[in-house]
Amino acid sequence: MSARIEDAGDRVIVWNGNTARRGALSPALYDCIAQAMELAQERRIRAVILSSDGPFFCAGGDLNVLIERRTLSEAERSAKIEDLHDLVRAIRACPVPVIGAIKGGAAGAGASLALACDFIVAEQGVNFTAAYVKAGLVPDAGLTASLARLLPRPLAMEMCLLARPVSSDRLSHLGAVNAVVPVDDVLPEAHRIADALAIGPRDAIGVIRGMVAAAYDQSEAAQLDLERDAMAHAAGGTEAAEGIAAFLEKRKPRFAS
């Protein structure tokens, strides 16, 4: 099985199982991620985890498939890439946080998927690689956007132009990875993050997620307007009523699912 989805109560886990090709992208993985984003619309879901059954998270596009696509027109190739970009857009638009549990490493579009996540837990010493240039190709799936948001420009250039791998440890030092842990603790750490999200205010978390994403792309004036409107709405909601009451009463809040 090249991919599967696990409905785990208050979270959804997507398992990339294309182990024969180091987790290369597959139609099944596309379908599973799309299904997970649909399930995330349900109020019981508080997080989505992207992980892998095999030892490597995702090696990106299958070069054999790219060879086959050379016979297509440029417009047809563009449509195929757009299918991948729709997945990235869906991850970005997900109403709940997406957690990447990265074992073995991530390369090409696999690195794009990993870096599109809101939280990244990675195995110690594994590499994130943008090797497109070695094949005479260019990054896709939002990789340049993610690198520009997360890393200094010289390092983004080093990854993209020289195809030098960057370790999870170095990315953690730069603040681009949340946690670097032994391989056996990658998924448990992702679940610990999901546990923390599960007891939080779902609506407020979703709004904050969108606000932070918007801040990268718009002016401070527009962001201030967004924060004003979002805060005015949140302050009148049931989550704020419970959260403020819990704070004043010195107890843990009990947010509805």
C-alpha positions as CSV (number, residue, x, y, z in Angstrom):
1,M,0.0,0.0,0.0
2,S,1.6,3.3,-1.1
3,A,-0.4,5.4,1.4
4,R,-3.1,5.1,4.0
5,I,-5.1,7.3,6.3
6,E,-5.8,6.7,10.0
7,D,-8.8,8.3,11.7
8,A,-7.5,8.5,15.3
9,G,-10.4,10.2,17.1
10,D,-9.4,13.9,17.5
11,R,-6.6,13.7,14.9
12,V,-6.0,12.2,11.4
13,I,-2.7,10.6,10.4
14,V,-1.6,10.2,6.8
15,W,0.9,7.4,6.4
16,N,3.2,7.5,3.3
17,G,3.8,3.9,2.6
18,N,5.7,4.0,-0.8
19,T,8.7,2.3,0.8
20,A,10.0,0.8,-2.4
21,R,10.7,4.3,-3.7
22,R,11.7,6.0,-0.4
23,G,8.3,7.5,0.0
24,A,8.2,9.1,-3.4
25,L,4.9,10.9,-4.3
26,S,2.1,8.7,-5.5
27,P,-1.5,9.2,-6.5
28,A,-2.5,7.3,-3.3
29,L,-0.6,9.8,-1.2
30,Y,-2.3,12.7,-3.0
31,D,-5.7,11.1,-2.3
32,C,-4.9,10.4,1.4
33,I,-3.8,14.0,2.1
34,A,-6.9,15.3,0.3
35,Q,-9.1,13.0,2.4
36,A,-7.3,14.1,5.6
37,M,-8.0,17.8,4.8
38,E,-11.6,17.0,4.2
39,L,-11.9,15.1,7.6
40,A,-10.2,18.1,9.3
41,Q,-13.3,20.1,8.6
42,E,-15.1,18.1,11.3
43,R,-15.1,19.8,14.6
44,R,-13.8,16.7,16.5
45,I,-10.5,16.8,14.5
46,R,-7.9,19.0,16.2
47,A,-4.8,18.1,14.2
48,V,-3.5,16.3,11.1
49,I,-0.2,14.4,11.3
50,L,1.8,13.6,8.1
51,S,4.2,10.6,8.6
52,S,5.6,7.5,6.9
53,D,5.4,3.8,7.3
54,G,8.9,3.4,6.0
55,P,12.2,4.7,7.1
56,F,12.1,7.8,4.8
57,F,9.4,10.5,5.0
58,C,9.2,11.4,1.3
59,A,11.8,11.5,-1.6
60,G,9.6,13.8,-3.6
61,G,8.7,13.3,-7.3
62,D,9.4,10.0,-9.0
63,L,12.0,10.7,-11.7
64,N,10.6,7.9,-13.8
65,V,7.2,9.6,-13.8
66,L,8.9,12.9,-14.8
67,I,10.6,11.1,-17.7
68,E,7.2,9.9,-18.9
69,R,5.8,13.4,-18.7
70,R,8.4,14.7,-21.1
71,T,6.0,13.5,-23.9
72,L,3.2,15.7,-22.6
73,S,2.7,19.3,-23.7
74,E,3.8,22.0,-21.3
75,A,0.2,22.8,-20.5
76,E,-0.4,19.1,-19.6
77,R,2.7,19.1,-17.4
78,S,1.5,22.3,-15.7
79,A,-1.8,20.6,-14.9
80,K,0.0,17.7,-13.3
81,I,2.0,20.1,-11.1
82,E,-1.1,22.0,-10.2
83,D,-2.5,18.8,-8.7
84,L,0.5,18.8,-6.3
85,H,0.1,22.5,-5.6
86,D,-3.5,21.9,-4.7
87,L,-2.3,19.6,-1.9
88,V,0.0,22.4,-0.6
89,R,-2.9,24.9,-0.8
90,A,-5.1,22.4,1.1
91,I,-2.5,22.0,3.8
92,R,-2.1,25.8,4.1
93,A,-5.9,26.2,4.3
94,C,-6.5,23.4,6.8
95,P,-8.7,24.6,9.7
96,V,-6.5,22.7,12.2
97,P,-2.7,22.6,12.6
98,V,-0.7,20.1,10.5
99,I,2.2,18.3,12.1
100,G,5.0,16.8,10.1
101,A,6.7,13.7,11.7
102,I,9.9,13.4,9.6
103,K,11.8,10.1,9.7
104,G,14.8,9.5,7.5
105,G,14.7,12.8,5.8
106,A,12.8,14.7,3.1
107,A,13.8,15.6,-0.4
108,G,12.4,17.6,-3.3
109,A,8.7,17.9,-3.0
110,G,8.9,15.8,0.1
111,A,10.8,18.7,1.7
112,S,8.1,21.0,0.4
113,L,5.4,19.0,2.1
114,A,7.4,18.8,5.3
115,L,8.1,22.6,5.4
116,A,4.4,23.4,4.6
117,C,3.5,21.9,8.0
118,D,2.8,24.1,11.0
119,F,4.9,22.0,13.3
120,I,7.9,19.8,12.3
121,V,9.3,17.0,14.4
122,A,12.3,15.5,12.8
123,E,14.7,12.6,13.5
124,Q,18.1,13.6,14.7
125,G,20.7,14.0,12.0
126,V,18.5,13.5,9.0
127,N,18.6,15.8,6.0
128,F,16.2,18.1,4.1
129,T,17.3,18.4,0.5
130,A,16.3,20.4,-2.5
131,A,18.1,18.5,-5.2
132,Y,16.1,19.7,-8.2
133,V,19.0,21.6,-9.7
134,K,21.0,18.3,-10.0
135,A,18.3,17.1,-12.5
136,G,18.1,20.3,-14.3
137,L,14.8,21.1,-12.6
138,V,13.4,23.8,-10.4
139,P,11.6,23.7,-7.0
140,D,7.9,23.3,-6.9
141,A,5.2,22.6,-4.3
142,G,5.8,25.8,-2.5
143,L,9.4,25.0,-1.5
144,T,10.9,28.5,-2.4
145,A,8.0,30.2,-0.5
146,S,8.6,28.0,2.6
147,L,12.4,28.5,2.5
148,A,12.0,32.3,2.1
149,R,9.7,32.3,5.2
150,L,11.8,30.0,7.3
151,L,15.5,30.5,6.4
152,P,18.1,33.2,5.8
153,R,18.4,33.9,2.0
154,P,22.0,32.6,1.8
155,L,21.0,29.2,3.2
156,A,17.9,29.0,0.9
157,M,20.3,29.7,-2.0
158,E,22.7,27.0,-0.8
159,M,19.9,24.5,-0.7
160,C,18.4,25.4,-4.1
161,L,21.4,26.3,-6.2
162,L,24.0,23.9,-4.7
163,A,21.6,21.2,-3.7
164,R,23.4,20.9,-0.4
165,P,21.5,18.9,2.2
166,V,20.7,20.7,5.5
167,S,20.4,18.6,8.7
168,S,17.4,18.6,11.0
169,D,19.8,19.8,13.7
170,R,20.8,22.9,11.8
171,L,17.2,23.7,10.9
172,S,16.2,23.3,14.5
173,H,19.0,25.7,15.5
174,L,17.6,28.2,13.0
175,G,14.1,27.8,14.4
176,A,12.7,26.0,11.3
177,V,12.1,22.7,13.0
178,N,10.2,22.4,16.3
179,A,11.9,19.3,17.7
180,V,14.7,17.0,16.9
181,V,14.4,13.6,18.6
182,P,15.6,10.0,18.2
183,V,13.8,8.1,15.5
184,D,11.6,6.1,17.9
185,D,10.3,9.4,19.5
186,V,9.4,11.2,16.2
187,L,5.8,10.0,16.2
188,P,5.3,10.2,20.0
189,E,6.5,13.8,19.9
190,A,4.1,14.6,17.1
191,H,1.3,13.1,19.2
192,R,2.3,15.1,22.2
193,I,1.9,18.3,20.1
194,A,-1.5,17.0,18.9
195,D,-2.5,16.3,22.5
196,A,-1.7,19.9,23.5
197,L,-3.8,21.2,20.6
198,A,-6.6,18.8,21.4
199,I,-7.4,20.5,24.7
200,G,-7.1,24.0,23.3
201,P,-9.8,26.3,21.8
202,R,-10.3,24.9,18.3
203,D,-11.7,28.0,16.8
204,A,-9.1,30.4,18.2
205,I,-6.3,28.0,17.2
206,G,-7.6,27.9,13.6
207,V,-7.9,31.7,13.5
208,I,-4.4,32.2,14.9
209,R,-3.0,29.8,12.4
210,G,-4.5,31.8,9.6
211,M,-3.3,35.1,11.0
212,V,0.3,34.0,11.3
213,A,0.2,32.7,7.8
214,A,-1.2,36.0,6.5
215,A,1.4,38.0,8.3
216,Y,4.1,36.8,5.8
217,D,2.2,38.1,2.8
218,Q,0.6,41.4,3.7
219,S,1.5,44.8,5.2
220,E,1.6,45.6,8.9
221,A,-1.4,47.9,8.4
222,A,-3.4,45.1,6.9
223,Q,-2.3,42.7,9.6
224,L,-3.4,45.2,12.3
225,D,-6.8,45.3,10.7
226,L,-7.0,41.6,10.6
227,E,-6.0,41.3,14.3
228,R,-8.5,43.9,15.3
229,D,-11.4,42.2,13.5
230,A,-10.4,38.7,14.7
231,M,-9.9,39.9,18.3
232,A,-13.3,41.7,18.3
233,H,-15.0,38.5,17.1
234,A,-13.1,36.2,19.5
235,A,-13.8,38.4,22.6
236,G,-17.5,37.8,22.1
237,G,-17.3,34.0,21.7
238,T,-17.9,31.1,24.0
239,E,-14.2,30.0,23.9
240,A,-13.1,33.4,25.3
241,A,-15.9,33.3,27.9
242,E,-14.6,29.9,29.2
243,G,-11.0,30.8,28.9
244,I,-11.3,34.1,30.8
245,A,-13.5,32.4,33.5
246,A,-11.0,29.6,33.9
247,F,-8.1,32.1,34.3
248,L,-10.0,34.2,36.9
249,E,-11.1,31.1,38.8
250,K,-7.6,29.6,38.7
251,R,-8.6,26.4,36.9
252,K,-7.9,24.7,33.6
253,P,-10.3,25.7,30.9
254,R,-12.7,23.2,29.4
255,F,-13.1,24.1,25.8
256,A,-15.9,22.4,23.9
257,S,-14.9,20.1,21.0
